Amino acid sequence: MNRKILSLLFVLSLVMTLFSTAANTRKISFVVLYEVTGKGYVALFDVKGDWREDELWGFVSLPRNRQINMDCGFRDDGKVSCVIPGNISRYAGRMVKLVVYGYAFDVVVPPEAKKMPILQSFGYIGGKGYVAKFKLMGKWHGDEIWGFVVPDDDHQLKMDCKFNETDKEAVCVVDGKISQWTKKTVKLVFYGYTFPVRVPGKTP
């Protein structure tokens, strides 16, 4: 009798361990928030593990305890796309919180869709430090070429940005303190657009 009880307890323990391991493999990571003309803002997420469609619920937490629901679903490529029906353009350049299935992400609302930066590269360049290069879509002015880095909730680092030869590209030199976050993911914020990147190690 005791052996049966011990065997049953062992099986239950094994099942619980398997469920716990499976749960730990589930993950959601933020990719980008952008505006689609005539549709509103769209937030894109990468997911890891097994997720059901009915688990993909979310909302935007705004200043003054306001909240806007997001309509989320799977894309054909497996990523999760969340449409924000409300007009959040008034918060352009400000930080809001996107929440999907309890996972929270602090992001900056990007400005008008007529302007869009595309991150081309981020890495360490000898003699310059950590440098981010952006391709600029639309017409840009010099005072719009600005940015900063959010390595974690308690820090914000400067980026010195300028046009790179033409007004179609921008280059940003990041504060050297970013080396403290080597091999960790940080957020590059350029003109309100957020780009999660992994800080590479220094190379000669």
C-alpha positions in Angstrom: 0.0 0.0 0.0 2.8 2.4 0.9 4.5 1.6 -2.3 1.4 2.5 -4.3 1.1 5.8 -2.5 4.7 6.6 -3.0 4.4 5.7 -6.7 1.4 7.9 -7.1 3.1 10.8 -5.3 6.1 10.4 -7.6 3.9 10.4 -10.7 2.0 13.5 -9.5 5.3 15.3 -8.7 6.6 14.4 -12.2 3.5 15.8 -13.9 3.7 19.0 -11.9 7.3 19.4 -12.8 6.5 18.9 -16.5 3.7 21.5 -16.3 5.9 23.9 -14.5 8.7 23.5 -17.1 6.2 24.0 -19.9 4.9 27.2 -18.3 8.3 28.6 -17.8 9.0 28.2 -21.6 6.2 30.6 -22.4 7.4 34.1 -23.1 6.2 37.3 -24.7 8.7 40.0 -25.9 7.9 43.4 -27.4 9.1 44.2 -30.9 7.8 47.5 -32.1 4.9 50.0 -31.9 4.0 51.8 -35.1 1.2 53.7 -36.7 -0.8 52.5 -39.7 -2.6 55.3 -41.6 -6.4 54.9 -41.3 -6.1 52.0 -38.8 -4.4 53.4 -35.7 -1.4 52.1 -33.8 -0.2 48.5 -34.0 2.0 46.8 -31.4 4.0 43.7 -32.5 5.2 41.0 -30.1 7.3 37.8 -30.4 5.9 34.8 -28.5 7.7 31.7 -27.3 5.9 28.5 -26.3 2.4 27.3 -26.8 -0.3 30.1 -26.7 -4.0 30.0 -27.3 -5.8 32.7 -29.2 -8.1 33.5 -26.3 -5.0 34.2 -24.1 -3.9 37.1 -26.3 -5.7 39.9 -24.5 -4.2 43.2 -23.7 -4.6 46.9 -23.0 -2.7 50.1 -22.9 -2.2 51.8 -19.6 -2.2 55.6 -20.1 -1.6 58.6 -17.7 -4.3 59.5 -15.2 -5.3 55.9 -14.8 -6.8 55.7 -18.3 -6.9 52.4 -20.2 -7.5 51.4 -23.8 -8.1 47.8 -24.8 -6.1 46.2 -27.5 -7.4 43.7 -30.1 -4.7 41.0 -30.3 -4.2 38.0 -32.5 -1.7 35.8 -34.3 -0.2 36.8 -37.6 0.7 34.3 -40.3 4.3 34.5 -39.3 3.5 33.5 -35.7 4.0 36.9 -34.2 1.3 38.6 -32.2 -0.2 41.8 -33.5 -2.3 44.1 -31.3 -4.4 46.9 -32.8 -5.1 49.9 -30.5 -8.4 51.3 -31.7 -8.3 54.4 -29.5 -6.5 57.6 -30.6 -3.2 57.5 -28.6 -1.4 59.9 -31.0 -1.9 62.7 -28.4 0.7 60.8 -26.3 3.3 60.8 -29.0 6.8 61.0 -27.5 5.5 59.9 -24.1 5.9 56.6 -22.3 2.9 54.3 -21.9 2.6 50.7 -20.7 1.4 47.9 -23.0 0.1 44.9 -21.2 -0.4 41.5 -22.9 -1.6 38.6 -20.8 -0.1 40.2 -17.7 3.3 41.0 -19.4 4.0 44.7 -19.2 6.2 46.7 -21.5 7.1 50.4 -21.2 7.2 52.0 -24.6 7.3 55.4 -26.1 4.4 56.3 -28.5 5.9 57.1 -31.9 4.9 60.3 -33.7 3.1 60.7 -37.0 3.4 57.9 -39.5 4.8 60.2 -42.2 8.1 59.9 -40.5 9.6 56.5 -39.6 13.1 55.5 -38.6 14.4 52.0 -39.4 17.2 50.7 -37.3 19.9 49.5 -39.6 22.7 48.5 -37.2 23.9 48.8 -33.6 27.3 47.9 -32.4 30.7 49.0 -31.1 33.0 50.9 -33.4 36.6 51.4 -32.4 37.4 55.0 -31.6 33.7 56.0 -31.5 32.0 53.7 -29.1 28.6 52.2 -29.4 26.8 53.6 -32.5 23.3 53.2 -33.8 22.5 53.8 -37.5 19.0 54.6 -38.8 17.4 54.8 -42.2 14.9 57.7 -42.3 11.6 57.4 -44.1 9.9 60.7 -45.0 11.1 64.3 -44.6 13.1 65.1 -41.5 14.5 68.2 -39.9 17.7 68.6 -37.8 15.8 69.2 -34.5 14.0 65.9 -34.9 17.1 63.9 -34.8 17.2 63.0 -31.2 17.2 59.9 -29.0 18.1 58.2 -25.8 18.7 54.7 -24.4 16.6 53.0 -21.6 18.8 50.2 -20.3 16.5 49.4 -17.3 13.8 51.0 -15.2 16.2 53.1 -13.2 18.5 54.5 -15.9 18.4 56.6 -19.1 21.5 57.3 -21.2 22.1 60.0 -23.8 22.5 59.5 -27.5 24.2 62.1 -29.6 22.4 62.0 -33.0 22.9 63.7 -36.3 22.3 63.3 -40.0 24.8 60.8 -41.6 25.9 62.6 -44.8 22.3 62.9 -46.1 18.9 63.6 -44.5 18.0 60.0 -45.3 20.2 58.5 -42.6 21.0 59.3 -39.0 23.8 58.1 -36.8 23.7 58.2 -33.0 26.7 57.7 -30.6 25.5 56.3 -27.3 26.8 57.2 -23.9 29.8 55.0 -23.0 28.1 53.9 -19.8 26.1 51.5 -21.9 28.9 49.0 -21.8 27.7 48.2 -18.3 24.8 46.4 -20.0 26.9 44.3 -22.4 25.0 41.2 -23.5 21.7 42.5 -22.1 18.7 43.9 -24.0 18.1 47.7 -23.8 15.7 50.0 -25.6 17.0 52.6 -28.1 14.4 55.4 -28.4 14.8 57.5 -31.6 12.2 60.3 -32.1 9.8 58.4 -30.0 10.2 55.1 -31.8 11.4 52.2 -29.6 13.9 49.5 -30.7 14.9 46.7 -28.3 18.5 45.7 -29.0 21.1 43.5 -27.4 24.3 45.3 -26.4 27.2 43.5 -28.1 30.6 43.1 -26.6 33.4 45.4 -27.6 35.5 44.3 -30.6 38.8 45.8 -31.7 
